[in-house]
Amino acid sequence: MRCLTDAERELVERHLPLVHQVVGRVAAHYPRHADREELAQAARLGLVEAAIRFDVDRGVPFGSWAMLRVRGAILDAVRALDFAPRALRSAERHVLAAREELLCRLGRLATDEEVAAHLGTTPQRLTTIDGRVHGSVILSLDASYGSEGGKPLTLGTGLVDLDLQPLEALEERERAHYVRDALACLPARLQDVVLASYVDGEPLCDIARRLGVTESRVSQMRGEALALVREAIAVLYGESRPIALGLSGRRRAAYAAEVAERSTFENRLTGLVPLQRVG
């Protein structure tokens, strides 16, 4: 954009209040993620462009001409910030208009079936439009939604534990992977008992009935599984005592070795995925 002449600069300075006026009118109709200051900056650039393109010989007042250019600049800025395509926004406006019209006509909120019939489409298509619109909503991580202990709460503070140090976060993540790998390596019946009890919340009596054993046996199996998991994780951290010899000791050692082989550094760098149960 070229430098302004003195006449153009005078037009811009004299009509700067027009920027705040237009932004104030249109900002409420645009998505919440469209920052008001960004819209104002786009409006100011639109005002400058209006001054450059203004032709006094056309007989159009500069204020009217500038208002059109400023509104257009704001609209372009909003479109650049919006992830939703224009076709989706157009469909959204049609749906909203239909809901408002039916509200006035029926005196109540219309059902999706009534709205779909009014638009000549199907409820499934209406659900698809609503889902895509909701999926296009952008939330600011800095947006405030309350306070706690006199400190403002934002969406960002709810997603990130600011008191958790990076090393602590890494250790927690590593420990979670160790536990997951230890559970994945358990024998099928022991894994079933642990996951059913601690993940699914299934009562021991129901687990016993399903497995065809006594409740005390289920409790014993759960204790055996937890002991295996603790011992295998202790081996990974180098904190375990030598495992006793004998058949039981060899089985526990083999289990700990399997967990160590499964729990590689590369695997721990990836996110946790749902545990696939044995059997």
C-alpha positions in Angstrom: 0.0 0.0 0.0 1.4 3.4 -1.0 2.0 6.4 1.2 -1.0 8.6 1.8 -1.2 12.1 0.4 -2.0 15.0 2.8 -5.6 15.0 1.6 -6.0 11.3 2.1 -4.4 11.4 5.5 -6.8 14.2 6.5 -9.8 12.1 5.4 -8.5 9.1 7.5 -7.9 11.1 10.6 -11.2 12.9 10.4 -13.2 9.6 10.0 -11.3 7.5 12.5 -14.4 7.5 14.9 -16.2 5.6 12.1 -14.0 2.6 12.8 -15.1 2.3 16.4 -18.7 2.9 15.3 -18.7 0.1 12.7 -16.8 -2.4 14.8 -19.2 -1.8 17.7 -22.2 -2.5 15.5 -20.9 -5.7 13.8 -18.6 -7.3 16.4 -21.5 -8.9 18.3 -22.6 -10.8 15.2 -19.3 -12.5 14.6 -17.7 -15.5 16.3 -16.3 -15.1 19.8 -12.8 -16.1 18.6 -12.7 -13.0 16.4 -10.7 -10.6 18.6 -12.2 -7.1 18.7 -8.8 -5.4 18.4 -8.0 -7.5 15.2 -11.3 -6.4 13.8 -10.5 -2.8 14.6 -7.1 -3.1 12.9 -8.7 -4.5 9.8 -11.3 -1.7 9.9 -8.5 0.9 10.1 -6.8 -0.6 7.1 -10.2 -0.6 5.3 -10.5 3.1 6.1 -7.1 3.8 4.6 -8.0 1.9 1.5 -11.2 3.8 1.2 -9.3 7.1 1.3 -6.9 5.9 -1.4 -9.7 4.7 -3.7 -12.1 7.6 -3.0 -13.1 9.7 -6.1 -14.8 12.9 -5.2 -16.1 13.3 -8.8 -18.5 10.5 -8.3 -20.6 12.6 -5.9 -20.7 10.0 -3.1 -20.0 11.3 0.4 -16.8 9.9 1.8 -18.5 8.7 5.0 -20.9 6.4 3.1 -18.1 5.1 0.9 -15.8 4.5 3.8 -18.4 2.7 5.8 -18.9 0.1 3.0 -15.1 -0.4 2.7 -14.7 -0.7 6.5 -17.5 -3.3 6.8 -16.0 -5.2 3.9 -12.5 -5.2 5.5 -14.0 -6.5 8.7 -15.9 -9.2 6.9 -12.7 -10.3 5.1 -10.9 -10.5 8.4 -13.6 -12.6 10.0 -13.6 -15.0 7.0 -9.8 -15.4 7.4 -10.3 -16.3 11.0 -13.2 -18.7 10.4 -12.4 -22.4 9.8 -15.9 -23.1 8.6 -16.6 -22.8 4.9 -19.0 -20.3 3.6 -21.5 -23.0 2.6 -21.7 -24.2 6.2 -22.2 -20.6 7.5 -25.0 -20.2 4.9 -26.6 -23.4 6.0 -26.3 -22.3 9.6 -28.1 -19.0 8.9 -30.9 -20.9 7.1 -31.4 -23.2 10.1 -31.4 -20.3 12.6 -33.9 -18.4 10.5 -36.1 -21.5 10.3 -36.0 -22.0 14.1 -36.9 -18.4 14.7 -39.8 -18.4 12.3 -41.2 -21.6 13.8 -40.7 -20.2 17.3 -42.9 -17.2 16.4 -45.4 -19.5 14.6 -45.7 -22.3 17.2 -45.0 -20.3 20.4 -42.4 -22.9 21.5 -39.1 -24.3 20.4 -39.5 -26.5 17.3 -38.3 -30.0 17.2 -35.5 -31.1 14.8 -38.2 -33.0 12.8 -40.3 -29.8 12.4 -37.3 -27.7 11.5 -36.1 -30.3 8.9 -39.6 -30.5 7.4 -39.8 -26.7 7.2 -36.4 -26.6 5.3 -37.3 -29.5 3.1 -34.5 -31.7 4.4 -34.1 -34.7 6.8 -33.4 -34.7 10.5 -30.2 -36.5 9.8 -29.0 -33.7 7.5 -30.0 -31.1 10.2 -28.0 -33.0 12.8 -25.0 -33.1 10.5 -25.1 -29.3 10.0 -25.4 -28.7 13.7 -22.5 -31.0 14.4 -20.3 -29.3 11.8 -21.2 -25.9 13.2 -20.4 -26.9 16.8 -17.1 -28.4 15.6 -16.1 -25.1 14.0 -16.4 -23.2 17.3 -13.0 -21.9 18.5 -12.5 -21.2 22.2 -9.8 -18.9 23.6 -7.5 -20.6 26.2 -7.3 -17.1 27.8 -11.1 -16.7 28.1 -12.1 -16.3 31.8 -14.9 -18.5 33.2 -14.7 -17.8 36.9 -12.3 -17.6 39.7 -10.8 -19.7 42.5 -9.1 -18.4 45.6 -9.2 -14.9 44.2 -7.4 -16.0 41.0 -9.1 -15.9 37.6 -9.7 -19.3 36.0 -9.3 -19.7 32.2 -9.8 -22.7 29.9 -6.0 -22.9 29.7 -5.7 -23.3 33.5 -8.2 -26.1 33.4 -6.2 -28.0 30.8 -2.7 -27.5 32.2 -1.6 -28.0 35.8 0.6 -25.0 36.3 1.9 -26.3 39.6 3.2 -29.5 38.0 6.9 -29.1 37.1 8.1 -30.6 33.7 10.2 -33.3 35.4 7.2 -34.3 37.6 5.0 -34.4 34.5 7.5 -36.6 32.7 7.7 -39.0 35.8 3.9 -39.2 36.0 3.7 -40.1 32.3 6.5 -42.7 32.6 4.8 -44.3 35.7 1.4 -44.4 33.8 3.0 -46.2 30.9 4.8 -48.7 33.3 1.5 -49.5 34.9 -0.3 -49.9 31.6 2.4 -52.2 30.3 2.4 -54.3 33.5 -1.3 -54.8 33.2 -1.1 -55.7 29.6 1.4 -58.5 30.4 -0.7 -60.1 33.2 -2.1 -63.5 32.6 -5.6 -63.3 31.1 -7.6 -64.2 34.3 -5.5 -61.9 36.6 -5.8 -59.1 34.1 -9.6 -59.6 33.9 -9.9 -59.5 37.7 -7.9 -56.3 38.1 -9.6 -54.4 35.2 -13.1 -55.5 36.2 -12.5 -54.5 39.8 -10.6 -51.2 39.4 -11.6 -50.0 36.0 -15.1 -51.3 35.5 -16.1 -51.1 39.2 -17.5 -54.7 39.1 -18.2 -56.1 42.6 -16.0 -59.1 43.6 -19.1 -61.2 44.1 -20.1 -60.6 40.5 -16.6 -61.3 39.2 -16.6 -64.6 41.2 -19.9 -65.6 39.8 -18.8 -64.9 36.2 -15.5 -66.8 36.6 -17.1 -69.6 38.5 -14.9 -69.3 41.7 -15.4 -68.1 45.2 -15.2 -64.5 46.2 -12.2 -65.1 48.4 -10.4 -66.7 45.4 -11.1 -63.5 43.4 -9.7 -61.4 46.2 -6.6 -63.7 46.2 -6.2 -63.4 42.5 -6.4 -59.6 42.7 -3.8 -59.5 45.4 -1.5 -61.8 43.3 -1.9 -59.6 40.3 -1.1 -56.4 42.2 1.9 -58.0 43.7 3.2 -58.9 40.3 2.6 -55.4 39.0 4.4 -53.8 41.9 7.3 -56.1 41.6 7.7 -55.6 37.9 7.6 -51.8 38.2 10.1 -52.0 41.1 12.4 -54.0 38.7 12.1 -51.2 36.1 13.0 -48.6 38.7 15.9 -50.7 40.0 14.3 -50.9 43.4 13.5 -54.6 43.7 15.2 -57.3 45.8 16.4 -60.5 44.1 13.5 -62.7 43.1 13.4 -66.0 44.9 14.2 -69.2 43.0 11.7 -71.9 42.3 8.8 -72.2 39.9 7.0 -69.2 41.3 10.2 -67.1 41.2 10.9 -68.1 37.6 7.4 -67.1 36.6 7.7 -63.7 38.4 11.1 -63.1 36.8 9.7 -64.0 33.3 6.8 -61.6 33.9 9.1 -58.8 35.0 11.3 -59.4 31.9 8.3 -59.3 29.6 7.1 -56.0 31.1 10.6 -54.5 30.8 10.8 -55.6 27.1 7.4 -54.2 26.4 8.0 -50.9 28.2 10.5 -49.3 25.8 11.6 -45.6 25.8 10.1 -45.1 22.4 6.7 -46.5 23.5 6.7 -44.2 26.6 7.1 -41.2 24.3 3.7 -41.9 22.7 0.3 -41.2 24.2 -1.5 -43.8 26.2 -3.9 -45.9 24.2 -6.8 -48.0 25.4 -5.6 -51.3 26.9 -6.5 -54.3 24.8 -7.6 -57.0 27.2 -6.1 -60.5 26.9 -8.5 -63.1 25.7 
